[in-house]
Amino acid sequence: MIRHAIAAATLLASAPLAAQATTQYEIEARYDRALAAGYKALFLCSAIANAERNGASRTPASVEAWELAGIQAPLDGIIDDLPYRIHRDGSGELRSVSVKWTDDALPRMAVHNSRRGCSQLPIGGAPFPIVTKRPAFQRDRAALLAPAKELSGSFAKAFGPAYGEGTRTTAVLAMRDGRMLGEVYAADFGPAVPQRTWSVAKSIAATLVGAAVQRGEADVAKPAQLGLGLNDRRTQITIDHILRMASGRYSDTPGNRTNPLYYGGSTVAETALHWPLVHEPGQVFRYANNDTLAAIKAIAVAFEEHPPAQFFAQLGMRDTVAETDWRGDYILSSQVWSTARDLAKLGQLYLDDGVLPSGERVLPEGWAEYVSSPSGPQPDGAFGYGAGFWLFDKSEGIPSDTFAAMGNRGQFVVIVPSLNTVIVRRGEDAAGHRFDIAGFTRDVLEALVK
């Protein structure tokens, strides 16, 4: 009797296990479909809703042709076939985008908050009510300014393969002495059409840290509130360490892809803060989204009274939106949407050493020197690194004081203090193809100093 009971129990226990058994390949294939759907939902939501916020427009076909084309494998082979729906309220304002990815789970969703852009729900997450309404506004915009004659050649070349096969430029702009010298846009874009900044957001994050320092709400020399206790060396990691990509923490891939947060709907808290230490802080350069996210988390209390939108308004960057995870934490390693003109204003702030045209100081004196100083461990390759900004200290033919915000798919804000110049290039470059920003910068500067 006992043997029969045990045998029966074993059969009952093993049947569900056999039915649920699957291979690692099947699990990863399913996860990739979920990521691709999340990517599609978020980009359709952000590109369309943030453009409409600025009084411009984007169509789904335009987003599919630019933001959703040329993306990384394996998502590129999945994303086109995933059906989507765009949901609007009675006033016509975009509320959410849903993308079906399987028959046995809820669609992936991105939800729109008119004050914070779009947030991606976790896999299997259901939408929640959002009551914010897009504020009505009248915004005066300067007319499109054709490039000065000396710039027309290099600007035209930027829209072809001259600076890299597989690159796709959407906007170029140059300013000198605080005056715009010209701008050119691809057909689907324009002065009011924002794009995701990708890792240019890291430089925006460093700027927001600087603003908190100026207000007395942060100190880059103090711990970044990582780690769990006295025996945890992560408590010794400072904000300066993480701005310089020198926390010493482990990250799972070079460049720290952060797919669970960017496309999977996980949160900043559960994705970026828990990684263990593998080097002493300040000793090794390791480019990681997690470090920038940790820097912003360290000053998050300041955002209660001084949110990023308030700072953008001070700079006149009114077409810029910093988006959050679904819990409300800013994804300031990547998920900011901005225009070429707004990014030029960011560059100009650094040329003016953190002082607004009104005379108000919003960054500490010398902050531009701080972020462009290679005082931490340095990366291999063509560019050095400061605190949230890349350095052109190894580039021939370019002033050695040049520094830049750089992001995936060809986002660049190049700042040249010695020539009082800002150069912006936006793109949607195909995965594996790089725009030669050093060559473009060199050509633009040579044209300006002739």
C-alpha positions, -999 to +999 in steps of 0.1 A: +000+000+000+027+024+010+048+016-022+017+022-044+010+055-027+046+067-032+045+056-068+012+074-074+025+106-058+056+104-079+036+102-111+014+131-100+044+152-092+063+145-123+034+150-148+033+189-144+071+191-145+072+172-178+045+194-192+063+225-182+098+214-192+114+237-218+149+244-230+171+274-223+168+283-260+130+284-258+132+306-226+156+330-242+136+331-275+104+340-255+123+366-235+137+382-267+101+385-280+091+402-248+120+426-250+113+434-287+077+441-279+087+464-250+112+482-273+085+487-299+058+499-274+082+523-257+096+539-289+062+543-305+049+559-273+078+582-267+085+593-302+049+601-310+037+615-276+068+636-270+066+651-305+030+660-300+039+675-266+061+699-285+035+708-311+051+686-337+041+652-350+055+617-358+037+589-375+040+552-367+055+546-401+082+573-394+091+557-361+092+522-378+115+536-405+139+554-381+138+543-344+127+508-350+150+501-380+187+490-377+184+480-341+205+454-324+201+416-329+181+396-321+154+422-317+158+434-353+145+400-366+115+401-343+102+436-340+087+442-375+061+414-371+047+424-337+013+440-340+006+471-320-022+494-310-020+531-301-046+541-275-058+577-272-083+594-248-114+614-258-093+645-264-070+627-287-040+626-263-019+595-266-024+574-234-006+541-241+008+518-267+004+480-265+023+454-285+012+417-287+041+393-284+025+360-275-010+344-272-007+334-236+003+367-219-008+403-218+007+426-244+037+447-236+027+483-227+041+517-225+020+544-208+021+581-213+022+608-186+022+642-202+047+656-176+071+627-176+068+611-211+064+574-215+071+546-190+073+509-198+053+485-177+068+452-165+063+421-186+027+410-178+019+444-163-015+459-168-021+496-174-030+519-145-050+552-147-030+584-155-049+616-150-024+642-161-033+663-191-009+679-216-007+716-207-018+740-234+010+763-246+020+787-273+057+785-281+074+809-303+101+792-324+128+808-345+125+800-382+147+772-395+181+786-401+200+774-431+237+768-425+262+795-432+280+791-465+312+778-449+293+750-431+271+739-460+297+714-473+303+695-441+266+696-431+256+681-465+282+654-462+268+644-428+236+632-444+255+607-467+281+580-461+311+604-458+314+599-421+305+562-420+286+536-440+253+527-424+250+560-406+218+579-408+218+615-398+186+632-386+199+666-376+231+687-375+235+721-358+263+745-349+266+775-326+294+799-320+297+827-295+261+819-285+247+824-320+233+796-341+252+793-374+228+769-390+208+736-388+197+709-412+172+681-406+161+649-423+126+649-438+108+634-408+125+656-383+127+693-374+134+718-346+105+706-325+109+669-331+127+652-302+147+620-303+159+597-275+193+609-264+205+575-254+237+580-234+238+618-240+215+615-210+245+605-189+259+640-195+226+655-186+227+634-154+261+648-146+247+683-152+218+676-128+243+664-102+261+697-107+229+717-102+223+698-069+259+706-058+253+743-066+222+743-045+241+726-016+221+694-019+249+671-030+287+666-027+305+645-053+332+635-027+306+619-004+294+583-006+267+575-032+245+555-007+254+522-022+260+490-002+243+476+029+265+481+059+299+486+076+313+454+061+303+464+026+330+482+007+304+496-017+296+521+010+329+538+000+318+544-035+314+582-040+293+601-065+326+611-082+335+575-086+303+566-104+302+598-126+337+587-138+326+551-144+350+539-117+328+524-091+346+491-092+312+473-095+306+443-117+284+446-147+271+417-168+282+429-202+307+455-216+288+487-219+262+473-195+233+469-219+206+470-191+180+453-213+157+444-184+153+481-175+154+496-210+131+471-227+119+446-200+100+470-177+121+464-146+129+493-123+160+513-116+160+501-080+159+464-089+182+467-119+211+491-111+219+492-075+227+457-063+258+448-083+288+435-063+323+450-061+351+435-081+377+463-079+385+490-054+365+521-061+384+546-083+409+521-098+393+507-130+372+523-158+341+503-166+315+520-187+282+511-171+246+525-172+243+513-137+268+538-124+249+568-139+216+554-126+232+551-091+244+587-093+209+600-100+194+577-073+219+593-049+204+628-055+168+616-060+156+634-029+165+667-045+141+660-073+111+664-050+116+702-051+138+705-082+128+679-108+146+677-141+118+695-159+123+726-137+160+726-146+153+722-183+129+751-181+156+773-166+178+765-196+151+771-221+151+734-229+113+732-230+112+705-257+131+680-234+115+653-213+133+630-188+114+597-187+111+574-157+105+537-149+070+527-139+078+534-103+088+570-110+127+568-109+144+587-137+162+566-163+189+592-168+214+569-183+195+569-216+158+577-215+156+614-222+140+629-253+153+661-266+158+683-297+190+694-314+183+730-303+178+721-267+210+700-267+228+730-281+216+750-251+231+724-228+264+728-246+262+766-243+256+763-206+290+747-203+307+773-225+293+798-201+306+778-171+271+772-157+258+807-158+225+815-176+220+846-198+202+862-169+234+860-149+221+833-126+246+805-118+230+771-119+262+750-119+292+754-096+320+776-107+345+753-125+320+725-131+328+725-168+364+719-159+354+692-135+333+672-160+360+675-186+389+666-164+404+630-170+412+626-133+399+591-130+410+559-147+407+561-185+392+539-212+411+524-240+402+538-274+400+571-292+384+592-265+391+599-228+365+603-201+358+629-175+327+629-152+298+620-175+314+634-206+338+621-232+371+639-241+387+646-274+421+647-257+435+621-282+421+636-314+445+652-339+433+685-354+408+692-327+415+715-297+425+694-267+399+711-245+370+697-265+346+674-247+313+659-256+281+641-247+278+609-267+250+584-272+240+553-290+229+555-326+250+586-332+239+613-306+266+639-301+269+673-284+304+685-289+317+714-268+348+734-278+356+760-251+386+775-269+365+783-299+333+790-280+316+765-303+289+738-299+282+712-325+252+689-324+247+658-345+216+635-341+212+602-359+195+568-360+226+549-371+223+512-378+237+488-351+274+482-357+279+514-377+295+545-362+294+581-373+329+596-373+322+624-349+359+634-347+361+637-385+329+658-386+340+680-358+373+686-374+357+695-407+332+719-391+359+736-370+382+740-400+354+756-419+347+780-391+383+792-386+392+797-422 
